[in-house]
Amino acid sequence: MPGEEETFDSEEFAPKKSSSGFKFKLETIIPIIVIIGVILLIVFKTNVLSGGIPLFEGSGVSILVIGSPSPETVSVLNDAENKDVIKQWRLQNVEAIEYNPKERIKPYDIIILDQSMSSDKSISRTIGEALDAFVKSGGKLIVVLNSGIERTGSSDVIGWTATIGDIIPVTCDYGIYKVPTCKNTIRVDGFILANRSNSKQSGYKITYGIERVPALETAGLIQTETYKVGVVGNEIAYLVDARTGATYPAIIEKPLLLGKVIYFNYNPGKTKTLLINTIKYLK
């Protein structure tokens, strides 16, 4: 009506809030949460914040060698040809990682326990537990010959089951005259054959294209130490003594839910390609 003040409903003409506003916020936040989660996962895995492996490096693996490996093994690890496979490697004796071993081995992709050049084959309880936890959380471990069969300061312990746990693919049994097989060193002049009856993926990758080492009989024989260990894993290759015809496990893997363990029952530096193939497989 003329002269009457016209009124309006403020809510009717106010800008309406989008019903999809909350949805829009979620769509914006979720990718950010995912990115943060990925960054935290990378930081955790690479141990960047605790001074571990630098985040942005080559595609090769980082290796910690515990013990005293053979000169042949050191030569393979140092070979410039293998820099695409081995990003970096470090040698530490057992005493150097005695304090807080879980944190000291955590930054590495592969641990090699190799005391083959030392008469002392012992590791402490804490190191054994750290290796077991490392593998069971997804880490990779290589054990050479009878490294780690004894516990420091404990005469009542012999064999990997007691020192490291059930992750090792071989056992130390009592042999003739009640001597533990992992203490009875056998010297062999022989050759290594791929175990083609093993259809496991690891066997094909490690011995891919390799049937015999040395490949030619004219190349001579491999001189190495070995042990008559019990096999509780997948035998990838075996060692033949050319003089007696006796056979011994050479490379063995034990299937695990997480992580991988490879055991070498000879000096792995004697077979450069098999060692590098193993590192590539574990990578």
C-alpha positions in Angstrom: 0.0 0.0 0.0 1.2 3.5 -0.7 2.8 5.2 2.2 3.4 2.0 4.0 7.0 0.9 4.7 7.9 -2.2 2.7 9.7 -4.9 4.6 11.9 -7.8 3.4 12.9 -11.1 4.8 16.6 -10.8 5.2 17.1 -14.6 5.0 15.2 -14.7 1.7 17.6 -12.3 0.0 20.8 -13.2 1.8 23.5 -15.1 -0.3 22.8 -18.8 0.1 25.6 -21.0 1.3 26.7 -23.7 -1.0 25.5 -27.1 0.1 28.7 -28.5 -1.3 31.0 -26.2 0.8 31.8 -28.9 3.3 32.5 -31.4 0.5 34.8 -28.8 -1.1 36.8 -28.5 2.0 37.2 -32.3 2.3 38.4 -32.6 -1.3 41.0 -29.9 -0.6 42.2 -31.4 2.7 42.4 -35.1 1.7 45.2 -34.7 -0.9 47.2 -32.6 1.6 46.8 -35.4 4.2 47.9 -38.0 1.7 51.0 -36.0 0.7 51.9 -35.4 4.3 51.5 -39.2 5.0 53.8 -40.1 2.0 56.4 -37.6 3.2 56.3 -39.0 6.8 56.6 -42.6 5.4 59.7 -41.6 3.3 61.3 -39.9 6.3 60.6 -42.9 8.5 62.0 -45.4 5.9 65.1 -43.4 5.1 65.8 -42.2 8.6 66.6 -38.7 7.3 65.9 -36.9 10.6 68.4 -39.1 12.5 71.3 -38.5 10.1 70.7 -41.7 8.0 70.8 -42.1 4.3 70.3 -38.8 2.3 66.8 -38.7 0.8 67.8 -38.0 -2.8 70.5 -40.3 -4.0 71.0 -42.9 -6.6 68.9 -46.0 -7.0 71.5 -48.4 -5.6 71.3 -49.9 -2.1 73.2 -49.0 1.1 75.0 -51.9 2.7 76.4 -52.3 6.2 79.0 -55.1 6.5 79.5 -56.4 10.1 82.6 -58.3 10.8 85.7 -59.0 8.6 84.9 -60.1 5.0 87.3 -61.7 2.6 89.4 -59.5 0.3 87.5 -60.9 -2.7 84.2 -59.8 -1.2 85.6 -56.3 -0.5 86.8 -56.1 -4.1 83.3 -56.9 -5.4 81.7 -54.2 -3.1 84.3 -51.7 -4.2 84.1 -52.4 -8.0 83.2 -49.3 -9.9 81.2 -51.4 -12.3 78.7 -52.1 -9.5 78.0 -48.5 -8.4 74.6 -48.7 -10.0 73.7 -51.6 -7.7 75.6 -50.5 -4.5 75.0 -46.8 -3.7 77.3 -47.0 -0.7 78.7 -49.6 1.8 80.3 -49.4 5.2 82.4 -51.9 7.2 81.9 -52.0 11.0 83.2 -54.5 13.5 80.9 -56.0 16.1 82.1 -53.7 18.9 81.3 -50.6 16.8 77.5 -51.4 16.7 77.3 -52.8 20.2 75.6 -49.7 21.6 72.0 -49.4 20.5 72.4 -51.8 17.5 68.8 -51.4 16.3 69.3 -47.8 15.5 72.7 -48.3 14.1 71.6 -50.8 11.5 68.2 -49.1 10.8 69.4 -46.8 8.0 70.7 -49.6 5.7 68.9 -51.6 3.1 71.1 -54.7 3.4 73.1 -56.0 6.3 75.9 -58.5 5.6 77.1 -60.5 8.6 80.5 -61.8 7.5 83.2 -62.7 10.1 84.9 -65.2 7.7 88.3 -63.6 8.2 88.1 -63.5 12.0 88.5 -66.4 14.4 85.8 -64.8 16.6 82.3 -65.8 15.3 80.4 -64.3 18.3 77.8 -61.5 18.4 76.0 -60.1 21.5 72.5 -60.9 22.4 71.4 -57.3 21.6 72.9 -57.5 18.1 71.3 -60.8 17.4 67.9 -59.4 18.5 68.5 -56.3 16.4 69.2 -58.4 13.3 66.0 -60.5 13.9 63.9 -57.4 14.3 65.5 -55.7 11.3 64.5 -58.6 9.0 61.1 -59.1 10.5 60.3 -55.4 9.8 61.2 -55.8 6.1 65.0 -55.6 6.1 67.4 -57.8 4.1 70.2 -59.8 5.6 73.1 -61.9 4.1 75.0 -64.3 6.4 78.3 -65.8 5.3 79.7 -69.2 6.4 79.6 -69.6 10.2 79.4 -65.9 11.1 77.4 -65.2 14.2 77.2 -68.8 15.5 78.3 -67.9 19.1 77.1 -65.4 21.7 79.6 -63.1 23.3 80.5 -64.3 26.8 78.2 -67.3 26.7 79.7 -70.8 26.4 76.2 -72.4 26.5 75.2 -71.1 23.0 76.1 -72.4 19.6 74.2 -72.0 16.3 72.1 -69.3 14.7 68.8 -70.3 16.2 70.2 -69.4 19.6 72.1 -66.2 18.6 69.8 -64.6 16.0 66.5 -66.6 15.9 64.5 -68.5 13.4 65.1 -66.3 10.4 68.4 -68.1 9.3 67.8 -70.6 6.5 70.3 -73.2 7.9 70.9 -74.9 11.2 74.0 -75.9 13.1 73.6 -79.6 14.0 75.7 -82.0 16.0 77.8 -84.2 13.7 80.3 -86.9 14.2 81.9 -87.0 17.6 79.3 -84.5 18.8 81.1 -81.6 17.0 78.7 -78.9 15.8 78.6 -78.9 12.1 79.1 -75.1 12.0 82.4 -75.6 13.8 83.7 -78.3 11.6 85.4 -76.5 8.7 85.6 -78.4 5.4 88.0 -77.2 2.7 86.8 -77.7 -0.8 88.2 -77.5 -4.3 85.1 -77.7 -6.4 82.4 -75.9 -8.4 78.9 -74.5 -7.8 75.8 -75.7 -9.6 72.4 -74.0 -9.9 69.6 -76.0 -8.2 67.1 -76.0 -11.1 64.8 -78.2 -9.1 64.0 -75.1 -7.0 61.3 -73.2 -8.8 61.4 -70.2 -6.4 61.7 -66.8 -7.9 64.9 -66.0 -5.9 66.6 -69.0 -7.5 65.9 -67.9 -11.0 67.0 -64.3 -10.3 70.2 -65.1 -8.5 71.4 -67.8 -10.9 69.8 -66.3 -14.0 71.8 -67.6 -17.0 74.3 -69.4 -14.7 74.4 -73.2 -14.5 77.9 -73.7 -13.3 80.7 -71.7 -11.6 83.3 -71.6 -13.0 81.4 -71.8 -16.3 84.2 -73.7 -18.0 86.0 -76.7 -16.6 89.2 -75.3 -18.0 88.9 -72.3 -15.7 89.8 -74.5 -12.7 88.0 -74.9 -9.4 86.8 -72.8 -6.5 88.8 -73.1 -3.4 86.8 -72.2 -0.3 85.7 -73.3 3.1 82.2 -74.7 3.7 80.1 -76.4 6.4 77.7 -79.4 6.4 74.8 -77.3 7.6 71.2 -78.3 7.8 68.9 -76.6 5.2 65.6 -75.2 6.4 65.0 -72.9 3.4 65.2 -72.9 -0.4 68.4 -74.2 -1.8 69.3 -72.0 -4.7 72.7 -73.5 -5.5 75.0 -76.2 -4.2 78.7 -76.8 -4.0 80.4 -80.0 -5.3 83.8 -81.1 -4.0 85.6 -82.2 -7.2 87.8 -84.6 -5.3 85.2 -86.6 -3.3 82.0 -85.8 -5.1 80.4 -84.7 -1.8 77.8 -81.9 -2.1 77.1 -79.1 0.3 74.5 -76.3 0.3 75.9 -73.2 -1.3 73.2 -70.4 -1.4 70.0 -70.8 0.6 67.0 -68.5 1.2 64.3 -68.8 3.9 60.8 -67.6 3.0 59.6 -65.0 5.4 56.5 -62.9 5.6 58.6 -59.7 5.6 62.3 -59.2 4.8 64.7 -61.7 3.2 67.6 -63.7 4.4 70.3 -65.2 2.1 73.0 -67.6 3.5 76.3 -68.2 1.6 78.0 -71.4 2.6 81.2 -70.4 0.9 83.2 -67.2 0.3 80.8 -65.2 -1.9 83.6 -63.0 -3.2 84.7 -66.1 -5.3 81.5 -65.7 -7.4 81.2 -62.0 -8.2 78.1 -62.3 -10.5 76.2 -64.5 -8.0 76.9 -62.0 -5.2 75.8 -59.0 -7.3 72.7 -60.9 -8.5 71.9 -61.6 -4.8 72.2 -57.9 -3.9 70.1 -57.0 -6.9 67.5 -59.6 -5.9 67.4 -58.2 -2.3 67.2 -54.7 -3.7 
